[in-house]
Amino acid sequence: MSSPSPAPVTTASKPNRVRITVVASDPISREGVLSQLRRYPEVELCENSGPATVTLLIEDALDAGALARLRRTVRSEGSRAVLVVGTVREHELLDVIECGVGAIVWRREATARRLVQAVMTAAKGGGDLPSDLLGRLISQVGRLHRGCADQPGGFLGLTQREVDVVRLVAEGLDTSEIALKLSYSERTVKNVMHGLTTRLHLRNRAHAVAYALREGYI
C-alpha cells in the first residue's frame, strides 16, 4: 500500500497515554483521522506499530490484502488492532476475530470520540463490536457448533482463510507465492490446503478449486 509521505506525528512516548498507529488504504482517510485524534490528550500518535501500540486500520471493505495487513499487525508486529471498515460479509467475520482484532467500528459511525473509545478498550485487552456484528457473531458460532456436532466431518464450508488460499491457487500461484502474498509461512499454506482437502474429501488442489467455484466462494 503506497501513499504520500505522512505528516509528522508524535514520537516521544508519554506515560498514561495509549500509543496509536493509523494505517489506511488511502492517504486522505489517514490524514483525516490523524487530524481528529490529535485533539485527544489520552492518545499519542506514532509512526511505527509494535507490542505497546494500538493500530487503527481503516478499510473500505475486507479483501485478502486487508486481512493480510490485519494478521501482520497482530501476529508479526504484536500490536493490538482496531478495524474501521465499511462492510464485513458474513463469512469474513470469524476470520477477522481470529486475526486478533480487539474492536471493530463501522466507518459510518467512526467519529473521533468513537475511535478513541475503541482504542482505549483494545489497549486494555477488551472487545468492542457494533451490536449488529455481535449478534451475527453469536449466530455464526452457534451454527458452527451445531454443524460440527451434527456432521461427522465437522464444518463443511470454507473459512475466509481457505477462500483466500484457494483463490490464489486458482490464479496459478504456488505455495511460496501464496505465503508471500498473504503474509503466511509456507507451512501454514500447506496446512490450510491439507485441512481443506481432508475435511471435504477433495483429491487435490484442482479439486479444491472446482469445489470453491461450484459453491460460489470464488
C-alpha positions in Angstrom: 0.0 0.0 0.0 1.7 3.2 -1.1 0.8 6.8 -0.1 2.5 10.2 0.0 4.8 10.8 2.9 2.6 11.2 6.0 2.5 14.3 8.1 4.8 14.0 11.1 3.2 12.6 14.2 4.3 12.4 17.8 7.2 10.1 18.6 8.1 10.8 22.2 6.2 8.4 24.5 4.4 9.9 27.5 3.1 8.0 30.5 -0.6 7.0 30.8 -1.3 7.7 27.1 -2.2 5.0 24.6 0.1 5.0 21.6 -1.7 4.7 18.2 -0.6 4.0 14.7 -3.0 4.8 11.9 -3.0 2.7 8.7 -5.4 3.4 5.9 -5.9 2.3 2.3 -5.7 5.9 1.1 -3.8 9.0 2.4 -6.9 11.2 2.7 -8.5 8.9 5.2 -5.3 8.6 7.2 -4.7 12.3 7.4 -8.3 12.9 8.3 -8.2 10.5 11.2 -4.8 11.8 12.4 -6.1 15.4 12.5 -9.2 14.3 14.5 -7.2 12.3 17.1 -4.6 15.0 17.8 -7.3 16.8 19.8 -7.5 14.0 22.4 -4.8 14.1 25.2 -5.4 10.4 26.2 -3.8 9.1 23.0 -0.4 9.6 21.4 0.1 9.2 17.7 3.2 7.4 16.5 4.6 6.1 13.2 5.5 2.5 14.0 3.3 -0.2 15.4 4.5 -2.7 17.9 3.6 -4.5 21.1 3.0 -1.3 23.0 0.7 0.3 20.4 -2.8 0.0 19.1 -3.1 0.0 15.3 -6.1 1.7 13.8 -6.6 0.0 10.4 -9.1 1.8 8.1 -10.5 -0.2 5.2 -13.5 0.3 2.9 -14.1 -3.5 2.7 -12.2 -6.6 3.5 -10.2 -8.5 0.9 -7.1 -10.7 1.0 -4.8 -7.7 1.3 -6.8 -6.2 4.2 -6.8 -9.5 6.1 -3.1 -9.9 5.5 -2.4 -6.4 7.0 -4.5 -7.4 10.0 -2.5 -10.6 10.5 0.8 -8.8 10.1 -0.2 -6.1 12.6 -1.3 -8.5 15.3 0.9 -11.6 14.8 4.1 -10.2 13.4 4.2 -6.7 15.0 2.5 -7.6 18.2 0.1 -4.6 18.1 -3.5 -4.7 19.2 -5.8 -3.8 16.4 -8.9 -1.7 15.9 -10.6 -2.3 12.5 -12.6 0.6 10.9 -14.4 -0.8 8.0 -17.4 -0.1 5.7 -18.7 -3.7 5.5 -18.0 -7.1 6.8 -19.5 -10.0 5.0 -21.0 -13.0 6.8 -18.1 -15.4 6.0 -15.4 -12.8 6.9 -16.4 -12.1 10.5 -14.9 -15.1 12.2 -11.6 -14.6 10.2 -11.4 -11.0 11.4 -11.9 -12.2 15.0 -9.3 -15.0 14.5 -6.8 -12.4 13.3 -6.9 -10.9 16.8 -8.9 -7.8 16.2 -9.9 -6.3 19.5 -12.5 -3.8 18.2 -14.5 -3.1 15.1 -16.0 0.3 14.2 -18.3 0.9 11.2 -16.9 3.7 9.1 -20.3 5.5 9.1 -20.0 5.6 12.9 -16.3 6.5 13.2 -16.4 9.8 15.0 -13.2 10.8 16.7 -14.7 10.1 20.1 -15.9 6.7 19.0 -12.5 5.8 17.7 -10.8 6.8 20.9 -13.3 4.7 22.9 -12.5 1.7 20.7 -8.8 2.2 21.0 -8.9 2.6 24.8 -10.9 -0.7 25.1 -8.5 -2.6 22.8 -5.5 -1.2 24.7 -6.9 -2.8 27.8 -7.4 -6.2 26.1 -11.1 -5.8 25.8 -13.5 -6.2 22.9 -15.7 -3.6 21.3 -18.1 -4.7 18.5 -21.1 -3.0 17.0 -24.3 -4.6 18.3 -25.4 -5.9 14.9 -22.0 -7.6 14.4 -22.1 -9.1 17.9 -25.4 -10.7 17.1 -24.1 -12.1 13.8 -21.0 -13.4 15.6 -23.1 -15.2 18.2 -25.3 -16.7 15.5 -22.3 -17.9 13.5 -20.6 -19.5 16.4 -23.9 -21.2 17.2 -24.3 -22.5 13.7 -20.7 -23.8 13.6 -21.1 -25.5 16.9 -24.3 -27.2 15.8 -22.8 -28.1 12.4 -19.7 -29.7 14.0 -22.0 -31.7 16.4 -24.3 -32.9 13.6 -21.8 -33.6 10.9 -19.2 -36.4 11.3 -16.8 -34.5 9.2 -17.2 -31.2 11.1 -17.8 -27.9 9.5 -18.3 -28.3 5.7 -18.0 -24.8 4.5 -14.9 -22.8 3.7 -13.3 -20.3 6.1 -12.1 -17.0 4.8 -8.5 -18.1 5.2 -9.3 -21.2 3.0 -11.1 -19.0 0.4 -8.1 -16.6 0.3 -5.7 -19.5 -0.3 -7.9 -21.4 -2.9 -8.5 -18.1 -4.8 -4.7 -17.7 -5.2 -4.3 -21.4 -6.2 -7.0 -20.7 -8.9 -4.9 -17.8 -10.1 -1.9 -20.2 -10.6 0.3 -19.1 -7.6 2.4 -21.7 -6.0 2.9 -22.3 -2.2 5.7 -19.8 -1.8 3.9 -17.1 -3.8 0.7 -17.6 -1.8 2.6 -17.4 1.5 4.3 -14.2 0.5 1.0 -12.6 -0.7 -0.9 -13.5 2.4 1.9 -13.0 4.9 1.8 -16.6 5.9 4.5 -19.2 6.3 4.6 -21.9 3.6 3.8 -24.4 6.3 0.6 -22.5 7.1 -0.4 -22.5 3.4 0.2 -26.3 3.2 -1.7 -26.9 6.4 -4.7 -24.8 5.2 -4.8 -26.9 1.9 -4.4 -30.2 3.7 -7.1 -29.3 6.2 -9.5 -28.3 3.5 -8.9 -31.3 1.2 -9.1 -33.7 4.2 -12.3 -32.2 5.7 -14.1 -32.0 2.4 -12.7 -35.3 0.9 -11.1 -33.5 -2.0 -8.4 -35.2 -4.1 -6.1 -32.3 -4.8 -5.7 -28.6 -5.4 -7.6 -28.7 -8.6 -10.5 -30.5 -6.9 -10.5 -27.8 -4.2 -10.6 -25.0 -6.8 -13.5 -26.8 -8.5 -15.4 -27.1 -5.2 -14.9 -23.5 -4.4 -16.1 -22.4 -7.8 -19.1 -24.6 -7.7 -20.1 -23.4 -4.2 -19.7 -19.8 -5.1 -16.7 -19.0 -2.9 -14.6 -17.7 -5.7 
